[in-house]
Each structure stands twice: as C-alpha cells, then as structure tokens.
C-alpha cells in the first residue's frame, strides 16, 4: 500500500445552517438540509467507507443509487468497492449546499495499482442518495494517465472570491457550457472567456498551461505538445474530433468560490481519421472507431473567465447514456 494511503476520517457531521437569500429566492432564508462543511464531510466519510469496504461507515439512503462509469450496480461489493485497497488523502473537494451535491477528485488503489477517481454524491435527509463515479484505470487505450505522485490540485479552487468578483449561478453555468460549445466541433471559434493564465489538468496530466505559469508542459504529449494555452489550443482546432458533447449536467455550482462541476459525454464518431488545424497542419486520429468519453470536470471561474480546470475521464462505449440523465439530455445537436 502506498505510504500516502488514507487513514480513517474522524470528523463529525457539521450542523445544518441557513444560507443567505440569493437572487430569485422567495424567502430571506434558504432551507439547507446539509451545508457546505456537512457536504464536504460526507465526501470524507464516503471515501473512508470505500477505503474500508464498509458501507456502514457512512449514512446511506434506503434506495441509494450507485454508478461506476455510468453502469448502475449494487453498492458495497461490486466494481471499485470489490477491488479498492487504499484511497489517497490528497483531493479536490467541491460542494453546493443548494442542490445537496458534492464532488471529490483524487486517487485510489486497486490491488496496489493507482487509478484516478472522481465522484459526485447527493445528500438528502441526512444520507447519501446518489453516487456517480468515474474511474480512470491504467490505460488500455491511448489517453492521459499522469504520474499519481505528481498530481496537483490547484488551491485556487478553494479560494473564496470577493463579493464584487462573484457571478450568478446562471452566469457560471453559462461560462462552463461555453467551454463545451468551444470544444464541440472545435473549429477555432471561442464561445467562452478564458483567463490568460488558464490551466487544465486531466487524469493527472497538465494538458494546458499559460506560458507564464510556473509549471509548463514543454516536452509533453498530445495537445500540450502542440500549444500550451487553453485559447491557443482551441483556436488551432485541436479537438475537432468531438462530434458532440451531450448530456451536459451541472449539479454543483459554488458561487462563493466561482466553481462549477459538470458531467457529460464527448462523442468521437471518427467519421474521418485526419483533419487540418487552422494553421494548416494535418492531424491524425489515434482511435479509428466510434468511442465516447465520460467525465466529471471542475471549472474555477474568476472575473467571469475560466481560470482552472480539473477533470477525470475514461472511455465508454459510443453514445452511452448516464442513468442519472433525463431523456431531454439525450438530445443530440
């Protein structure tokens, strides 16, 4: 077991608290079942239960739903629950007390092999009622899989923004959705604002970084080897293979910190195996058959612009659906 493996969490549940009135709320007090600290504590207790393979270590609803890579299965013995032997303590945690959702991004071990894990939980009535998890294991197909020992969760995600720099929930979701619009059919058109020092981490690899950032991606592979900055990559049209980004859901929005967590699918139809960047260079697709990736992705939005991104994703069968998506989410563009 890695020396960084999890030791049992001992924090108790925090008491529920009222949330100040938000625009559009009919009352000055919003009824909150589980506040920010309470939700974060539920993520701690869930990973503690996972590390011990013991569901009794966290409160679960009588009809809790659990998915792993969009496959619904019983909770406690199947999937990751049957193979995990450690959970590393370093993690990115996000919560939305208005929706009762929280997310966790980090690393687990299965029989000593590291894997990237991201999950979303929903807490209702003092218990977890939904668990949506994405696990990216050692690659069986070409995809990012960074050195777990080098994984860096940017502290910017936890910084509370001054009131004058915050944006409404609707605006934060619109900025994140504009990111997906930019990546979908990526042809060089930018549909959302980016900070000049925008940086992105996917499956533990820095896949985009501003030239001025302390950490660079020189010598990297994939998009980072072609262009470093978020805007520079999208202006080149590197991600042209994304035929659609569907079932976009935004279950977590933290206005105080300017953070949005999204989930969805990137469909790669691979109707072509080569394409041209906006600067004339030719690109070749790596995979030659239809495939999709499923992900959980966190956005830090500062001054109304995308500042930091962290994502965990893995391949799934082409046009797979999430059990948590609504039929309207299945519509294609």
C-alpha positions in Angstrom: 0.0 0.0 0.0 1.3 3.5 -0.9 2.5 5.5 2.1 0.0 8.2 1.2 -2.9 5.8 1.6 -5.9 7.0 3.6 -6.3 6.7 7.3 -9.8 6.7 8.7 -11.5 10.1 8.9 -12.8 11.1 12.3 -14.6 14.4 11.6 -18.2 14.5 12.8 -21.1 15.9 10.7 -21.4 19.6 10.9 -24.8 21.0 11.8 -27.0 22.4 9.1 -27.1 26.1 8.6 -29.2 28.7 6.8 -28.0 30.3 3.6 -28.4 34.0 2.9 -31.0 34.9 0.3 -29.9 34.5 -3.3 -31.5 36.4 -6.2 -34.8 35.0 -7.1 -35.4 33.2 -3.8 -38.8 33.8 -2.3 -37.6 33.9 1.2 -34.7 35.6 3.0 -33.7 32.2 4.4 -33.0 29.2 2.2 -33.7 25.8 3.8 -30.5 23.9 3.7 -30.5 20.2 4.6 -26.7 19.9 4.7 -24.4 22.9 4.5 -21.0 23.2 2.8 -19.0 21.7 5.6 -21.5 19.0 6.1 -21.4 18.0 2.4 -17.5 18.0 2.4 -17.6 15.8 5.5 -19.9 13.4 3.6 -17.2 13.1 0.9 -14.7 12.3 3.6 -16.9 9.7 5.2 -17.7 8.1 1.8 -14.1 7.7 0.9 -13.4 6.3 4.4 -16.2 3.8 3.9 -14.7 2.9 0.5 -11.2 2.5 1.8 -12.5 0.1 4.4 -15.1 -1.5 2.0 -17.6 -1.0 4.8 -20.9 0.8 3.8 -21.9 1.1 7.5 -19.3 3.9 8.0 -21.4 6.4 6.2 -25.2 7.2 6.2 -26.8 5.8 3.0 -30.4 6.2 1.9 -32.5 3.1 1.7 -32.6 3.3 -2.1 -29.2 4.8 -2.7 -28.2 4.6 -6.4 -24.6 3.9 -7.4 -22.9 4.0 -10.8 -19.4 3.4 -11.9 -18.5 4.7 -15.4 -22.3 5.0 -16.0 -23.1 1.4 -15.1 -25.6 1.1 -12.3 -24.8 -1.6 -9.8 -25.3 -2.6 -6.2 -23.2 -0.6 -3.7 -20.7 -2.3 -1.5 -19.2 -5.3 -3.3 -19.1 -4.6 -7.0 -16.8 -2.5 -9.2 -14.3 -0.4 -7.3 -15.8 -1.4 -4.0 -14.6 -5.0 -4.6 -11.1 -4.1 -5.6 -10.0 -1.0 -3.7 -7.3 -1.3 -1.1 -6.4 2.3 -0.5 -7.6 5.9 -1.0 -5.0 8.7 -1.1 -5.9 11.6 1.1 -5.0 14.5 -1.2 -8.2 15.5 -3.1 -10.1 18.3 -4.7 -13.5 18.7 -3.0 -16.4 20.8 -4.1 -19.9 21.3 -2.7 -23.2 23.0 -3.5 -25.4 23.3 -0.4 -28.3 24.5 -2.5 -28.5 21.3 -4.6 -27.1 19.0 -1.8 -24.4 17.7 -4.2 -20.7 17.4 -3.6 -17.8 16.1 -5.6 -14.3 14.6 -4.9 -11.4 14.2 -7.3 -8.4 12.1 -6.3 -6.6 8.7 -6.4 -7.4 5.2 -5.3 -5.5 2.0 -5.5 -6.8 -1.4 -6.6 -4.5 -4.2 -5.5 -1.8 -1.6 -5.4 -2.4 -0.2 -8.8 -3.3 3.5 -8.8 -6.4 4.8 -10.6 -8.0 8.3 -10.9 -11.4 8.6 -9.2 -13.9 11.4 -9.4 -17.4 11.0 -7.8 -20.5 13.1 -7.2 -22.7 12.4 -4.2 -26.2 13.8 -3.4 -27.2 14.1 0.2 -30.8 14.3 1.2 -32.4 13.8 4.6 -29.0 13.3 6.3 -28.0 10.4 4.0 -26.4 9.8 0.6 -29.0 9.0 -2.0 -26.9 9.2 -5.2 -23.3 8.2 -6.0 -22.0 8.9 -9.6 -18.4 7.8 -10.0 -15.8 7.9 -12.9 -12.8 5.7 -12.6 -9.8 6.0 -15.0 -7.6 3.0 -14.6 -4.2 2.3 -16.1 -4.7 2.9 -19.8 -5.9 0.1 -22.1 -6.2 2.7 -24.9 -4.3 5.9 -25.6 -5.5 8.5 -23.0 -3.9 10.8 -20.4 -2.7 9.0 -17.2 -0.4 11.1 -15.2 2.1 10.1 -12.6 -0.1 9.9 -9.4 2.8 11.1 -7.3 2.8 14.3 -9.3 -0.9 15.0 -9.1 -1.5 18.7 -8.2 -4.9 20.0 -7.0 -4.7 23.8 -7.6 -5.6 25.6 -4.4 -7.4 28.3 -6.5 -10.5 26.0 -6.4 -10.8 26.7 -2.7 -10.3 30.4 -2.7 -13.4 32.4 -1.8 -13.9 35.3 -4.2 -14.6 38.9 -3.1 -18.3 39.6 -3.5 -17.6 42.1 -6.4 -15.8 39.3 -8.3 -18.6 36.7 -8.0 -21.1 35.7 -10.7 -24.6 34.3 -10.5 -25.2 30.6 -10.8 -26.7 31.1 -14.2 -23.7 33.0 -15.4 -21.2 30.5 -14.0 -23.1 27.6 -15.8 -23.2 29.7 -19.0 -19.4 30.1 -18.9 -18.8 26.4 -18.3 -21.3 25.5 -21.0 -19.5 27.8 -23.4 -16.4 25.8 -22.8 -18.2 22.7 -24.0 -19.5 24.6 -27.0 -15.9 25.6 -27.8 -14.6 22.0 -27.6 -17.6 20.6 -29.6 -16.7 20.5 -33.3 -13.7 22.6 -32.4 -13.1 24.8 -35.4 -11.2 27.7 -33.9 -14.2 29.7 -32.7 -14.1 30.6 -29.0 -17.5 30.6 -27.2 -16.4 31.4 -23.7 -13.9 33.8 -21.9 -10.6 32.4 -20.7 -8.1 33.8 -18.2 -4.7 34.5 -19.8 -3.2 32.0 -17.3 -5.8 29.4 -17.8 -4.5 25.9 -16.9 -6.1 22.4 -17.2 -5.3 19.1 -15.6 -6.9 15.9 -17.0 -6.3 12.5 -15.4 -3.3 13.9 -13.5 -1.6 15.5 -16.6 -1.3 19.2 -17.2 -2.7 19.4 -20.7 -2.9 23.1 -20.9 -0.9 25.9 -19.2 -0.1 29.5 -19.9 3.5 30.3 -21.0 3.9 32.4 -17.8 2.8 29.7 -15.4 5.3 28.2 -13.0 4.6 24.7 -14.3 4.9 24.2 -18.1 4.1 21.3 -20.3 7.1 21.6 -22.6 8.0 18.2 -24.0 4.5 16.9 -23.2 2.4 14.8 -25.5 -0.9 15.4 -27.2 -2.4 18.9 -27.2 0.1 20.3 -24.7 3.0 19.5 -27.2 1.2 21.4 -29.9 0.1 24.5 -28.0 0.2 25.3 -24.3 -2.5 27.8 -23.6 -6.3 27.0 -23.4 -7.2 29.6 -26.0 -4.2 28.7 -28.3 -5.3 25.1 -28.4 -8.9 25.9 -29.2 -8.0 28.5 -31.8 -6.0 25.8 -33.6 -9.0 23.4 -33.6 -7.0 20.6 -32.0 -10.2 18.9 -30.7 -12.0 18.8 -34.0 -12.8 15.1 -33.4 -15.5 16.0 -30.8 -18.7 15.4 -32.8 -20.9 16.4 -29.8 -20.8 16.9 -26.1 -24.1 15.7 -24.7 -25.9 15.0 -21.5 -24.3 18.1 -20.0 -25.3 18.4 -16.4 -24.2 21.0 -13.8 -25.1 19.5 -10.4 -22.6 21.6 -8.4 -22.3 25.4 -8.5 -20.4 27.3 -5.8 -20.9 31.0 -6.2 -18.6 32.0 -3.4 -15.7 30.2 -4.9 -16.7 30.5 -8.6 -16.6 26.8 -9.1 -18.8 24.6 -11.4 -18.7 20.8 -11.6 -20.1 19.3 -14.8 -20.6 15.8 -16.2 -21.3 14.6 -19.7 -20.1 12.7 -22.7 -17.7 13.5 -25.5 -18.7 11.6 -28.6 -16.0 10.7 -31.1 -17.7 9.4 -34.3 -14.3 9.1 -36.1 -16.0 9.5 -39.5 -12.6 10.8 -40.6 -9.1 9.8 -39.5 -7.3 13.0 -40.4 -8.1 16.7 -40.2 -6.4 20.1 -40.7 -5.7 22.6 -37.9 -6.4 26.2 -38.6 -2.7 26.8 -39.2 -2.7 24.2 -42.0 -1.0 21.4 -40.1 -2.5 17.9 -40.5 -3.6 15.8 -37.6 -4.3 12.1 -37.4 -6.8 10.5 -35.1 -5.4 7.9 -32.7 -8.5 5.7 -32.4 -10.2 4.7 -35.7 -13.6 3.6 -34.4 -16.5 5.3 -32.7 -16.0 5.9 -29.0 -17.1 8.2 -26.2 -15.5 9.5 -23.0 -17.4 10.1 -19.8 -16.2 12.7 -17.3 -16.5 14.8 -14.2 -15.0 18.2 -14.8 -14.4 21.1 -12.4 -14.1 24.7 -13.5 -12.7 27.6 -11.5 -14.2 30.8 -12.9 -12.6 34.0 -11.9 -13.6 37.5 -13.1 -16.2 35.7 -15.2 -13.4 33.8 -17.1 -12.3 30.2 -16.9 -9.2 30.1 -14.7 -8.5 26.5 -13.8 -9.9 23.1 -14.9 -9.5 19.7 -13.4 -11.1 16.6 -15.0 -11.2 12.8 -14.7 -12.4 10.9 -17.7 -12.4 7.5 -19.3 -13.6 5.7 -22.4 -17.0 4.1 -22.6 -19.0 2.6 -25.5 -20.0 5.1 -28.2 -23.2 7.0 -27.3 -23.5 5.5 -23.8 -26.0 7.2 -21.5 -25.9 8.1 -17.9 -28.5 6.5 -15.6 -28.8 10.0 -13.9 -29.6 11.9 -17.1 -33.1 12.9 -18.1 -34.5 11.9 -21.6 -34.2 15.5 -22.7 -30.4 15.4 -22.0 -30.1 12.6 -24.7 -30.9 15.0 -27.5 -28.1 15.5 -30.0 -27.2 18.7 -31.7 
